[in-house]
Amino acid sequence: MAERVRARVARTVVGQDTVVERILIALLTGGHLLLQGVPGLAKTLLVHSVAKAIDLQFGRVQFTIDLLPSDIVGAEILDEATRQFRIHKGPIFTNLLLADEINRATPKVQSALLEAMQERKVTIGNTTHRLPVPFLVIATQNPVEQAGTFELPEAQLDRFMLCHRLDYPTKEQEEEVVRRSLKLGLNKSADGGAVPKSAFDAVDEGPELHVKDLTSAMEAVQSVHVSDVFLRHCIDLVDRTRRTTDLDLGCSPRAGIALAQAARARAFIYGRDYVIPDDLFALSEDVLLHRMRLTYEAMARGRTTRQVLRELMEQVS
């Protein structure tokens, strides 16, 4: 399953194999994923490509400063014909929701996702509605130091199972990106007009996998063995983030759950029915860093959360 999705995405997106792996982990575990990176790194294109590769309902919300919570979850609308209120469901009623540039919206709007991400349901008026199954939020985020962005609240960050930080492509990969863009051609209309194609036009529409294939893979992930020793390492690492003097905020119990669940999915992707220490070390930064907050003293000394985490990981044995 994983190789088929990787191959499909590779037709559109150059490189970014690790990001595709993280998206697959999120899909296989039902966890939510936050992608961080400067504009232009194909974050949106990646998610769009994966959504097309698997036959899932796909919804996209472009977060902006004037976005309202009702624009995401929906609202009660008065029907003029019947003089009765009816429910207008928002784009959150889908299998895979792309929250594009989530930190460009105000904290009030960002918080509208909390109930959906945790409980897989939303409340509109006085009525609670279950979301489709499966349901997954993949959010993209620009660095907080860029103009027009808001830092995500800790409560919402904690609900993201993984937070992956994208890097610039290598020179060879970037050369391939440019070469592919030159071969895209034009979209021509019936009236004789034309517009250059974008990378989104190159995404294959036909799904490679269906919901039943994803469900079967999710069932297989549930049977991946997690040893007691591995579990203790996960809990020990999470506990150390709460006791170090460099951190003002350590990781919640959700972090330990996320580490174990993500490790099982990674083991499945690599064809194993058991987890190994490599899974823990490969996923620790994506699972833990966004849940950690440095003290002011540590920041004044030039420390980073990545440095602190790597030191803690060396202590786990």
C-alpha positions in Angstrom: 0.0 0.0 0.0 2.7 2.5 1.0 4.8 1.9 -2.1 1.8 2.4 -4.4 1.0 5.7 -2.8 4.7 6.8 -2.9 4.9 5.9 -6.5 1.8 7.9 -7.4 2.9 11.0 -5.5 6.3 10.8 -7.1 4.8 11.4 -10.5 3.8 14.9 -9.3 6.1 15.8 -6.4 9.9 15.6 -6.6 11.6 14.2 -3.4 9.9 14.8 -0.1 9.8 11.0 0.7 9.9 11.7 4.4 6.9 13.9 4.2 4.9 11.3 2.2 5.9 8.8 4.9 4.5 11.1 7.6 1.3 11.6 5.7 0.9 7.8 5.4 1.6 7.4 9.2 -1.2 9.9 9.9 -3.6 8.1 7.6 -2.8 4.7 9.0 -3.3 5.8 12.6 -6.0 8.4 12.3 -3.8 11.0 13.7 -3.5 14.6 12.6 -0.5 16.1 10.9 1.0 19.6 10.8 3.4 20.5 8.0 5.6 23.5 8.6 7.7 25.3 6.0 8.1 28.5 4.0 5.8 29.0 1.0 6.6 27.2 -2.2 7.7 23.8 -0.8 4.8 22.0 -2.3 3.0 21.3 1.0 -0.5 21.8 -0.5 0.5 19.9 -3.6 1.7 16.9 -1.5 -1.6 16.6 0.4 -3.6 17.0 -2.7 -1.6 14.3 -4.4 -2.1 11.8 -1.6 -5.8 12.6 -1.4 -6.1 11.8 -5.1 -4.1 8.6 -4.8 -6.6 7.3 -2.2 -10.3 7.3 -2.9 -11.2 9.6 0.0 -13.5 12.7 0.3 -11.2 15.7 0.2 -11.9 19.2 1.6 -9.7 22.2 1.6 -10.0 25.4 3.7 -7.8 28.4 2.9 -7.3 30.0 6.3 -7.3 33.8 6.2 -7.5 36.6 8.7 -11.3 37.1 8.1 -12.3 33.4 8.2 -15.1 32.6 10.7 -15.7 29.3 12.6 -18.9 28.8 10.7 -16.9 28.8 7.5 -15.3 25.6 8.6 -17.9 23.6 10.6 -21.1 25.1 9.1 -24.1 27.0 10.5 -27.9 27.0 11.0 -29.5 28.8 8.1 -33.1 30.1 7.9 -34.9 28.6 4.9 -37.1 31.4 3.6 -39.5 29.0 1.9 -40.3 26.9 5.0 -39.4 29.5 7.7 -37.4 26.7 9.4 -33.8 26.5 10.3 -31.7 23.9 8.4 -28.1 22.8 8.9 -25.6 23.9 6.3 -22.6 21.6 6.8 -19.1 23.1 6.3 -16.1 21.6 4.5 -15.0 19.8 7.7 -17.5 17.1 6.8 -15.0 15.1 4.8 -12.5 12.3 5.2 -9.3 14.4 4.6 -9.4 18.1 5.5 -6.6 20.3 4.3 -6.3 23.3 6.6 -4.1 25.4 4.4 -1.9 28.0 6.1 -3.7 27.4 9.4 -1.7 30.0 11.3 -3.1 32.9 9.1 -6.4 32.7 10.9 -7.2 34.1 14.3 -6.9 31.8 17.4 -10.7 31.8 17.6 -11.0 30.1 14.2 -8.1 27.7 14.9 -9.9 26.6 18.1 -13.0 25.7 16.0 -11.1 22.6 15.0 -10.4 21.4 18.5 -13.6 19.4 19.0 -13.4 17.9 15.6 -9.8 16.8 15.9 -10.2 15.2 19.3 -13.7 13.8 19.2 -14.5 13.5 15.5 -17.7 15.5 15.9 -18.8 19.1 15.7 -21.7 21.0 17.3 -23.8 23.3 15.1 -26.4 25.2 17.1 -27.8 22.7 19.6 -27.1 19.6 17.5 -23.9 17.4 17.5 -22.9 15.8 14.3 -20.5 12.9 13.8 -17.9 13.4 11.1 -17.3 10.9 8.3 -15.0 7.9 9.0 -12.1 8.1 8.5 -11.4 11.7 9.4 -8.1 13.4 9.3 -6.8 17.0 9.4 -3.6 17.9 7.6 -2.6 21.5 8.3 0.1 23.5 6.6 1.8 26.4 8.4 4.2 29.1 7.5 6.8 30.2 10.0 5.4 32.3 12.8 8.0 35.1 12.2 6.4 35.8 8.8 4.0 38.7 8.5 0.3 38.0 9.0 0.5 34.8 11.0 -0.7 33.8 14.5 1.0 31.2 16.7 -1.1 28.1 17.3 -2.4 27.6 20.9 -0.7 24.8 22.9 -4.1 23.0 23.2 -4.4 22.7 19.5 -0.7 21.9 18.9 -1.1 18.9 21.3 -3.8 17.5 19.1 -1.5 17.1 16.2 0.1 13.7 16.3 3.0 14.8 14.1 4.5 18.1 13.2 6.9 17.7 10.3 9.3 20.6 9.2 10.0 20.7 5.4 13.4 21.7 4.1 14.3 23.1 0.7 14.9 20.5 -2.0 18.4 19.7 -3.1 19.8 21.3 -6.2 19.2 18.2 -8.2 15.6 17.9 -7.0 15.0 21.6 -7.7 16.4 21.2 -11.2 13.9 18.3 -11.8 11.1 20.5 -10.5 11.9 23.2 -13.0 12.3 20.7 -15.8 8.9 19.2 -15.1 7.3 22.6 -14.9 8.6 23.4 -18.4 6.9 20.3 -19.8 3.4 21.0 -18.4 2.0 22.8 -21.4 -1.2 24.7 -21.6 -4.9 24.2 -20.6 -6.9 25.2 -23.7 -10.6 26.2 -23.6 -13.3 25.7 -26.2 -13.4 29.4 -27.1 -9.7 29.3 -28.0 -8.2 30.7 -24.8 -5.4 29.1 -22.9 -3.6 29.3 -19.6 -0.3 27.6 -18.5 -0.8 24.4 -16.5 0.2 24.2 -12.9 1.5 21.1 -11.0 -2.0 20.6 -9.7 -3.1 19.9 -13.3 -0.6 17.1 -13.4 -2.1 15.2 -10.5 -3.6 11.9 -11.6 -7.4 11.9 -10.9 -7.9 8.1 -10.8 -7.3 6.7 -7.3 -4.6 4.1 -6.7 -6.3 2.7 -3.6 -9.8 2.7 -2.1 -11.2 3.1 1.4 -11.3 -0.6 1.9 -7.6 -0.8 1.1 -6.8 1.8 3.7 -9.0 0.1 6.3 -7.2 -3.2 5.7 -3.9 -1.5 6.2 -5.1 0.2 9.4 -6.1 -3.2 10.7 -2.7 -4.6 9.9 -1.1 -1.7 11.8 -3.1 -2.6 14.9 -1.5 -6.0 14.9 2.1 -4.7 14.9 3.8 -5.7 18.1 5.0 -3.1 20.5 7.3 -4.6 23.2 7.2 -3.6 26.9 10.7 -2.3 26.6 9.9 -0.1 23.7 6.9 1.2 25.5 9.0 2.1 28.6 11.4 3.9 26.4 8.6 6.0 25.0 7.2 6.9 28.4 10.7 7.6 29.8 11.5 10.0 27.0 8.2 11.8 27.4 8.7 12.0 31.2 12.2 13.5 30.8 10.7 16.4 28.9 8.7 17.3 32.0 11.6 17.1 34.4 14.3 19.0 32.5 15.0 22.6 33.7 15.3 23.9 30.2 11.6 23.3 29.3 8.8 25.4 30.7 6.3 23.0 29.1 6.9 19.3 28.6 4.9 16.7 26.7 1.4 15.5 27.6 0.3 11.9 27.8 -0.9 12.3 24.2 2.8 12.4 23.2 3.5 8.9 24.5 0.4 7.5 22.8 1.4 9.2 19.5 5.0 7.8 19.7 3.8 4.3 20.1 1.0 4.6 17.5 3.3 6.3 14.9 6.0 3.7 15.5 3.6 0.9 14.7 2.6 2.6 11.4 6.2 3.2 10.5 7.0 -0.4 11.1 4.2 -1.5 8.8 5.3 0.9 6.1 8.8 -0.7 6.2 7.3 -4.2 6.1 7.8 -5.2 9.7 5.3 -6.6 12.2 7.2 -5.2 15.2 8.7 -1.9 16.2 12.4 -1.2 16.7 14.4 1.6 18.3 15.0 3.2 14.9 11.2 4.0 14.8 11.4 5.8 18.1 14.4 7.9 17.1 13.1 8.6 13.6 9.8 9.9 14.9 10.7 11.6 18.2 11.3 15.1 16.8 8.0 15.1 14.8 6.0 13.8 17.7 7.6 15.8 20.6 9.1 19.1 19.4 5.8 20.9 18.8 4.7 20.0 22.3 7.8 21.4 24.1 8.3 25.0 25.2 11.6 26.4 26.3 12.0 28.5 29.4 13.0 32.2 28.9 16.4 31.4 30.6 17.1 28.6 28.1 16.2 30.9 25.1 18.5 33.6 26.5 21.3 31.0 26.5 20.6 30.3 22.8 19.2 26.8 23.4 16.6 25.2 21.0 14.0 22.6 21.7 15.8 20.3 19.2 19.0 20.5 21.1 17.2 19.7 24.4 15.3 16.8 22.8 18.4 15.2 21.3 20.2 15.4 24.7 17.2 13.7 26.3 17.2 11.0 23.6 20.8 10.2 24.4 19.8 9.5 28.0 17.2 6.9 27.0 18.7 3.5 27.0 
